[in-house]
Amino acid sequence: MDFILQPWPWYVAGPIIAFCMFLMFFFGKKFGVSSNLESVCAMGGAGKFVDFFRFDWKKNWWNLTFVVGLIIGGFIADQWLTPDDTVALNPDTVVALSEIGIQNAGSTYLPDEIFSIDALLTVKGFLILIIAGILVGFGSRYAGGCTSGHGIVGLSSLSMESFIAVGGFFIGGLIMTWLILPYVF
């Protein structure tokens, strides 16, 4: 039981991911959370307002199964497979985060300074949420997929577009972490 409560090592999780990718390639499916979001938006009627979402979402029914699986899997992992909420962070990271106002870094996955209801109901928190949502939506649409789609499927199929997109994701993450985030907090 101890093995289940710990993060799985790469040599276990990696082959499982590779097997799932093989099955998806075999059945001609594409993987990525943004693809699933497209299906959910089309199902919800977004095609009445935006042509991009005007397609037969029923052909992508398995996307909805994937979304339900993500939700159920996340719930199971949170409730029964996570021994506690602490995150093993480098002490230097904890110090750097405390310097920008995030106290008790590593004590939980979602710091209260960013993710609590009180933080989100402030003007600053609301603007961060809206701007981040727009940037993520624009970025995944502009890149033709999200980090999971490009990083797992695209790189495993040796796609040059995915290689460039993943490089852009990493560069954007570094810019956000080192140049923008310290000024936001």
Secondary structure, DSSP 4 states (H G I P E B T S, - for coil): -TTTTSPPPHHHHHHHHHHHHHHHHHTT----HHHHHHHHHHHTTGGGT-GGG-S-GGGGHHHHHHHHHHHHHHHHHHHHS-S-S-----HHHHHHHHHTT-TTTTSSSS-HHHHSHHHHTSHHHHHHHHHHHHHHHHHHHHHTS-HHIIIIIIHHTT-HHHHHHHHHHHHHHHHIIIIIHHHH-
